[in-house]
Amino acid sequence: MKNFGIRASLFLNYFVFAILLNSVGAVILQVQRNYDMSQSGASILEAFKDLPIAIASFIVASLLPRLGIKRGMLIGLAMVSLMCFIIPSFADSFWYFKMLFFTIGVAFALIKISVFSTIGLITNGTQEHSSLMNLIEGVFMIGVLLGNVFFSLFIDDNNPKSETWLQMYWFLGLLSLVAFALLFVSKLDESEARVEGNNMADDFKAMFKLFIKPLILVFAVSAFLFVLIEQSFQTWMPTFYNDVLGVSASMGVQAAAILAGAFAFGRLVSGIILRKVSWLAFTLTCLALMAISVLINLPLTKDLNIDAASTTWFNAPLVAYIFPLMGVFLAPIYPTINSVILSSLPKSLHSSMAGLIVVFSALGGTTGSILTGNIFERFDGVTAFYMSLIPITLLAACLILLYVMNKNKN
């Protein structure tokens, strides 16, 4: 297969960062237990992850063509490797986890913009671009699934103050080093992505000019709304299962793994479906099914009487099994709209566009997590998840507008 080495590297890089980024849900639950943090206080970790992504992306998007796409990914992997080895040895307060997710955020800005830029370099046409995008995003969700499973195995349900779960970071550090080594030996032709002549100030201006185009602005709002919805569920799923359903902490983290598995399945299957149907019809159907799932599943959480100590996946109530499956319907939307917008632009603009994607995705993730955390604390988890129906409706409207504007452009 052409470009096999770099394709494998992209998959592994995304797999590593899937575990690191989406460990935030498990970590939010554990810092509540270890350090007696409130739900709103623990939710700040999402901001320490996403705001550095947003801020760094403005710089990375313009700097990357000069720094080098491959070199940027290597720097990101080196950063998280070092931090993963520090955490299990020294972390004894909430401050360390703020620094952990700050580092992950900056590194992911390098990785995601590099990966999106690389996809454009090694594919030809919208169809191939969309297929590889969905595959990579599918692998990302497999990483989220396995990461949550592994974290749950390190959690001591009988001792809330136990720090055995921190040992997971030794394995993540080693995995990051493996990803570094694979990328280091892989070849990538970056000639089409290079920018000659302009200085960084001109590159920033070009990115801002790109952003103010109506089509790009509508896309940015769509990406923001999608990640707001996604992170509301992914980040708070462990806490929802622990507080609302009343199951153990480890089972709550495993539920997040099931949600990730549903995302992975949805994204991998969508790569096949989208070859035959309109992306707008498909994504609107997915959103409608997502809304229906919320309306069916949340009423099933009422009047549950669960003993956390004796409840396992073999005797859990029906809602514990079907609630995460809504991820199947939500999953295909993000890679699909990303592919639509990137494949409509020249390859020389992919780095700038990827920077805007990362910025608005990060802002959406932070907003969704903090809003959900505060609603969770002020009202309850059921109310917090019902509120997702508002951005779901707004996203549907944005996708229709995006389709019309993109069609008129072409």
C-alpha positions as CSV (number, residue, x, y, z in Angstrom):
1,M,0.0,0.0,0.0
2,K,1.3,3.5,-0.9
3,N,2.4,5.5,2.1
4,F,1.9,2.5,4.4
5,G,4.4,3.7,7.0
6,I,3.0,7.2,7.4
7,R,-0.6,5.9,7.3
8,A,0.3,3.5,10.2
9,S,1.9,6.3,12.0
10,L,-1.1,8.6,11.7
11,F,-3.3,5.8,13.1
12,L,-1.0,5.2,16.1
13,N,-0.6,8.9,16.8
14,Y,-4.3,9.4,16.9
15,F,-4.7,6.2,19.0
16,V,-2.3,7.5,21.6
17,F,-3.9,10.9,21.9
18,A,-7.4,9.4,22.0
19,I,-6.5,7.7,25.2
20,L,-4.7,10.8,26.6
21,L,-7.4,13.3,25.7
22,N,-10.4,11.3,26.7
23,S,-8.9,10.1,30.0
24,V,-10.3,13.4,31.2
25,G,-13.6,11.8,32.1
26,A,-12.0,9.1,34.2
27,V,-9.6,11.7,35.8
28,I,-12.5,14.1,36.6
29,L,-14.2,11.2,38.4
30,Q,-11.0,10.2,40.2
31,V,-9.9,13.6,41.4
32,Q,-13.4,14.0,42.9
33,R,-12.8,10.9,44.9
34,N,-9.0,11.4,45.6
35,Y,-9.0,15.1,46.4
36,D,-12.6,15.8,47.4
37,M,-13.2,18.1,44.4
38,S,-16.6,19.4,43.5
39,Q,-18.1,18.6,40.1
40,S,-17.8,22.2,38.9
41,G,-14.2,22.4,40.3
42,A,-13.1,19.1,38.6
43,S,-14.6,20.3,35.3
44,I,-11.9,22.9,34.9
45,L,-9.6,20.1,33.7
46,E,-11.5,20.2,30.4
47,A,-10.5,23.9,30.0
48,F,-6.8,23.0,30.8
49,K,-7.0,20.6,27.9
50,D,-9.0,22.5,25.4
51,L,-8.0,26.1,25.8
52,P,-4.3,25.3,25.2
53,I,-5.4,23.4,22.1
54,A,-7.3,26.4,20.8
55,I,-4.5,28.9,21.6
56,A,-1.7,26.8,20.3
57,S,-3.6,26.0,17.1
58,F,-3.5,29.7,16.0
59,I,0.3,29.5,16.2
60,V,0.7,26.0,14.9
61,A,-1.5,26.4,11.8
62,S,0.9,29.1,10.5
63,L,4.1,27.8,11.9
64,L,3.7,24.1,10.8
65,P,4.4,24.4,7.1
66,R,7.7,26.1,8.1
67,L,8.5,23.8,11.1
68,G,7.6,20.7,9.2
69,I,4.5,18.5,9.6
70,K,6.5,15.4,10.6
71,R,8.8,17.4,13.0
72,G,5.7,18.9,14.6
73,M,4.2,15.5,15.4
74,L,7.5,14.3,16.8
75,I,7.6,17.3,19.2
76,G,4.1,16.6,20.3
77,L,4.8,13.0,21.1
78,A,8.0,13.8,22.9
79,M,6.1,16.3,25.2
80,V,3.4,13.9,26.3
81,S,5.9,11.0,26.8
82,L,7.8,13.1,29.3
83,M,4.7,14.2,31.1
84,C,3.3,10.7,31.3
85,F,6.5,9.5,33.1
86,I,6.3,12.4,35.6
87,I,2.6,11.9,36.7
88,P,2.9,8.4,38.4
89,S,6.1,9.4,40.2
90,F,5.2,12.9,41.4
91,A,1.5,13.7,41.2
92,D,0.2,14.3,44.7
93,S,-2.2,17.2,44.1
94,F,-4.8,18.6,41.6
95,W,-2.2,21.0,40.2
96,Y,-0.3,18.1,38.4
97,F,-3.4,17.1,36.5
98,K,-3.8,20.7,35.3
99,M,-0.3,20.6,34.0
100,L,-0.8,17.1,32.4
101,F,-3.8,18.2,30.4
102,F,-2.2,21.6,29.5
103,T,0.7,19.6,28.0
104,I,-1.7,17.2,26.2
105,G,-3.6,20.1,24.8
106,V,-0.5,21.9,23.3
107,A,0.8,18.6,21.9
108,F,-2.5,17.6,20.4
109,A,-2.7,21.0,18.6
110,L,0.6,19.9,16.9
111,I,-0.7,16.4,16.2
112,K,-4.2,17.1,14.9
113,I,-3.2,19.9,12.5
114,S,-0.4,17.7,11.3
115,V,-2.6,14.7,10.8
116,F,-5.3,16.7,8.9
117,S,-2.6,18.3,6.7
118,T,-1.0,14.9,6.0
119,I,-4.3,13.3,5.0
120,G,-4.6,15.9,2.2
121,L,-1.0,15.1,1.1
122,I,-1.5,11.3,0.8
123,T,-5.0,11.2,-0.7
124,N,-6.6,12.3,-3.9
125,G,-10.2,13.5,-4.2
126,T,-13.1,14.0,-1.7
127,Q,-14.0,10.3,-1.6
128,E,-10.5,9.0,-0.7
129,H,-10.1,11.9,1.7
130,S,-13.4,11.2,3.5
131,S,-12.6,7.5,3.7
132,L,-9.2,7.9,5.3
133,M,-10.6,10.6,7.6
134,N,-13.4,8.3,8.9
135,L,-10.9,5.5,9.4
136,I,-8.5,7.6,11.4
137,E,-11.4,9.0,13.5
138,G,-12.6,5.5,13.9
139,V,-9.2,4.4,15.3
140,F,-9.4,7.4,17.5
141,M,-12.6,6.1,19.1
142,I,-11.1,2.6,19.5
143,G,-8.4,4.3,21.5
144,V,-11.0,6.1,23.6
145,L,-12.7,2.7,24.2
146,L,-9.5,0.8,25.2
147,G,-8.2,3.7,27.2
148,N,-11.4,3.8,29.4
149,V,-11.2,0.0,29.8
150,F,-7.6,0.1,30.9
151,F,-8.2,3.0,33.3
152,S,-11.2,1.1,34.8
153,L,-8.9,-1.9,35.5
154,F,-6.6,0.3,37.6
155,I,-9.4,1.9,39.7
156,D,-9.8,0.6,43.3
157,D,-13.6,0.8,43.9
158,N,-13.1,-0.1,47.6
159,N,-10.6,2.6,48.3
160,P,-11.6,6.1,46.9
161,K,-8.2,7.5,47.9
162,S,-6.2,4.8,46.2
163,E,-3.7,6.1,43.6
164,T,-3.2,2.8,41.8
165,W,-4.9,4.3,38.7
166,L,-1.9,6.6,38.2
167,Q,0.2,3.6,37.2
168,M,-1.7,3.7,33.8
169,Y,0.5,6.6,32.8
170,W,3.7,4.4,32.7
171,F,2.0,2.4,29.8
172,L,0.9,5.6,28.1
173,G,4.4,7.0,28.2
174,L,5.8,3.8,26.6
175,L,3.1,3.9,24.0
176,S,4.0,7.5,23.1
177,L,7.6,6.5,22.7
178,V,6.6,3.7,20.3
179,A,4.6,6.2,18.3
180,F,7.6,8.5,18.2
181,A,9.9,5.8,16.9
182,L,7.4,4.7,14.2
183,L,6.9,8.2,12.9
184,F,10.7,8.9,13.0
185,V,11.4,6.1,10.5
186,S,8.4,6.9,8.3
187,K,8.8,9.0,5.1
188,L,6.5,11.9,4.2
189,D,6.7,14.2,1.2
190,E,5.7,17.6,2.5
191,S,6.5,19.6,-0.6
192,E,2.8,20.4,-1.5
193,A,2.2,21.8,2.0
194,R,5.2,24.1,2.1
195,V,4.6,27.9,2.1
196,E,7.3,30.0,0.4
197,G,7.8,33.7,0.6
198,N,5.3,34.9,3.2
199,N,6.3,35.6,6.7
200,M,4.3,34.4,9.8
201,A,2.3,37.7,10.0
202,D,1.1,37.2,6.5
203,D,0.2,33.6,7.3
204,F,-1.9,34.7,10.3
205,K,-3.7,37.2,8.0
206,A,-4.4,34.5,5.5
207,M,-5.9,32.3,8.2
208,F,-8.2,35.1,9.5
209,K,-9.3,35.9,5.9
210,L,-10.1,32.2,5.5
211,F,-12.2,32.3,8.7
212,I,-14.3,35.3,7.7
213,K,-15.7,33.6,4.6
214,P,-19.4,32.8,5.3
215,L,-18.9,29.1,4.4
216,I,-16.0,28.6,6.8
217,L,-17.8,30.5,9.5
218,V,-20.9,28.2,9.3
219,F,-18.6,25.2,9.3
220,A,-16.8,26.6,12.4
221,V,-20.1,26.9,14.3
222,S,-21.0,23.4,13.2
223,A,-17.8,22.0,14.6
224,F,-18.2,23.9,17.8
225,L,-21.7,22.6,18.3
226,F,-20.8,19.0,17.5
227,V,-17.9,18.9,20.0
228,L,-20.0,20.6,22.6
229,I,-22.5,17.7,22.3
230,E,-19.8,15.0,22.1
231,Q,-17.8,16.1,25.1
232,S,-20.9,16.7,27.2
233,F,-21.5,12.9,26.9
234,Q,-18.0,11.6,26.8
235,T,-16.5,13.6,29.7
236,W,-19.5,13.2,32.0
237,M,-20.5,9.6,31.2
238,P,-18.5,8.1,34.1
239,T,-19.9,10.6,36.6
240,F,-23.5,10.1,35.2
241,Y,-23.3,6.3,35.8
242,N,-21.7,6.8,39.2
243,D,-24.1,9.5,40.5
244,V,-27.3,9.0,38.6
245,L,-27.4,5.2,38.0
246,G,-25.6,4.5,41.2
247,V,-23.1,1.9,39.8
248,S,-19.4,1.7,40.8
249,A,-16.7,4.1,39.6
250,S,-15.0,1.5,37.5
251,M,-18.2,0.5,35.8
252,G,-18.9,4.2,35.0
253,V,-15.5,4.4,33.3
254,Q,-16.3,1.2,31.4
255,A,-19.6,2.8,30.2
256,A,-17.5,5.5,28.6
257,A,-15.6,2.8,26.9
258,I,-18.8,1.4,25.5
259,L,-19.7,4.9,24.3
260,A,-16.3,5.1,22.6
261,G,-16.9,1.7,21.0
262,A,-20.2,2.9,19.6
263,F,-18.4,6.0,18.2
264,A,-15.8,3.8,16.6
265,F,-18.4,1.5,15.0
266,G,-20.4,4.5,13.7
267,R,-17.4,6.1,12.1
268,L,-16.0,2.9,10.5
269,V,-19.4,2.0,9.1
270,S,-20.1,5.5,7.9
271,G,-17.1,5.3,5.6
272,I,-19.0,2.7,3.6
273,I,-22.4,4.3,3.8
274,L,-21.2,7.7,2.6
275,R,-20.1,6.3,-0.7
276,K,-23.7,5.8,-1.6
277,V,-25.8,8.5,0.1
278,S,-25.7,12.3,0.4
279,W,-23.7,13.4,3.4
280,L,-26.5,15.9,4.4
281,A,-29.2,13.2,4.4
282,F,-27.0,10.9,6.4
283,T,-25.9,13.4,9.0
284,L,-29.4,14.8,9.6
285,T,-30.7,11.2,10.0
286,C,-28.0,10.6,12.6
287,L,-28.9,13.7,14.5
288,A,-32.6,12.8,14.5
289,L,-31.8,9.3,15.8
290,M,-29.5,10.8,18.5
291,A,-32.3,13.1,19.7
292,I,-34.8,10.2,19.8
293,S,-32.2,8.1,21.8
294,V,-31.9,10.9,24.4
295,L,-35.7,11.1,24.7
296,I,-36.1,7.3,25.1
297,N,-33.1,6.6,27.4
298,L,-33.3,9.4,30.0
299,P,-36.7,8.5,31.3
300,L,-35.4,4.9,32.0
301,T,-33.1,6.3,34.7
302,K,-36.0,7.2,37.0
303,D,-36.7,5.2,40.2
304,L,-33.6,3.0,39.9
305,N,-32.5,1.3,43.1
306,I,-29.0,0.0,42.5
307,D,-26.5,-1.5,44.9
308,A,-23.1,-0.4,43.5
309,A,-21.2,-3.2,45.4
310,S,-23.3,-6.0,43.8
311,T,-24.1,-4.5,40.4
312,T,-22.1,-5.7,37.4
313,W,-22.6,-5.8,33.7
314,F,-24.4,-9.2,34.2
315,N,-27.2,-7.7,36.3
316,A,-27.3,-4.0,35.4
317,P,-30.6,-2.3,34.4
318,L,-31.4,-2.0,30.7
319,V,-30.5,1.7,30.5
320,A,-26.9,0.9,31.5
321,Y,-26.5,-1.1,28.3
322,I,-28.4,1.0,25.8
323,F,-27.5,4.6,26.9
324,P,-24.0,4.6,25.4
325,L,-25.2,3.2,22.0
326,M,-26.4,6.7,21.0
327,G,-22.7,7.2,20.1
328,V,-23.4,5.2,16.9
329,F,-25.6,8.0,15.6
330,L,-23.4,10.9,16.8
331,A,-20.1,9.5,15.6
332,P,-20.1,10.1,11.8
333,I,-20.9,13.8,11.8
334,Y,-17.6,15.3,12.8
335,P,-15.3,13.5,10.3
336,T,-17.8,14.0,7.6
337,I,-18.1,17.7,7.9
338,N,-14.3,18.1,8.3
339,S,-13.8,16.1,5.1
340,V,-16.4,18.2,3.2
341,I,-14.7,21.5,4.1
342,L,-11.0,20.3,3.7
343,S,-11.6,18.6,0.4
344,S,-13.1,21.8,-1.0
345,L,-9.9,23.8,-0.3
346,P,-6.5,23.8,-1.9
347,K,-3.9,21.6,-0.1
348,S,-1.8,24.6,0.7
349,L,-4.7,25.9,2.9
350,H,-5.3,22.6,4.8
351,S,-3.0,23.5,7.6
352,S,-4.8,26.9,8.2
353,M,-8.2,25.2,7.9
354,A,-7.1,22.4,10.3
355,G,-6.0,25.1,12.8
356,L,-9.5,26.6,12.7
357,I,-11.1,23.2,13.1
358,V,-9.0,22.5,16.2
359,V,-9.7,25.9,17.7
360,F,-13.4,25.7,17.4
361,S,-13.5,22.0,18.4
362,A,-11.5,22.8,21.5
363,L,-13.8,25.7,22.4
364,G,-16.8,23.5,21.9
365,G,-15.3,20.8,24.1
366,T,-14.6,23.2,27.0
367,T,-18.0,24.9,26.8
368,G,-19.8,21.6,26.7
369,S,-17.9,20.0,29.6
370,I,-18.2,23.1,31.9
371,L,-21.8,23.7,31.1
372,T,-22.7,20.1,31.7
373,G,-20.7,20.1,34.9
374,N,-22.4,23.1,36.3
375,I,-25.9,21.9,35.3
376,F,-25.0,18.5,36.8
377,E,-24.1,20.1,40.1
378,R,-27.0,22.7,40.2
379,F,-29.7,20.4,39.0
380,D,-28.9,16.7,38.2
381,G,-27.3,14.6,35.5
382,V,-30.6,13.8,33.8
383,T,-31.3,17.5,33.3
384,A,-27.8,18.1,32.0
385,F,-28.1,15.5,29.3
386,Y,-31.6,16.6,28.3
387,M,-30.1,20.0,27.6
388,S,-28.1,18.4,24.7
389,L,-31.3,18.6,22.6
390,I,-30.8,22.3,22.2
391,P,-27.3,22.1,20.4
392,I,-28.5,19.0,18.5
393,T,-31.3,21.1,17.0
394,L,-29.0,24.1,16.2
395,L,-26.4,21.7,14.6
396,A,-29.1,20.3,12.3
397,A,-29.9,23.8,11.1
398,C,-26.2,24.6,10.6
399,L,-25.6,21.4,8.5
400,I,-28.4,22.4,6.2
401,L,-27.0,25.8,5.7
402,L,-23.5,24.4,5.2
403,Y,-24.7,22.1,2.5
404,V,-26.6,24.9,0.6
405,M,-23.6,27.2,0.8
406,N,-21.1,24.6,-0.3
407,K,-23.3,23.5,-3.2
408,N,-23.7,27.1,-4.4
409,K,-19.9,27.6,-4.1
410,N,-19.3,24.7,-6.4
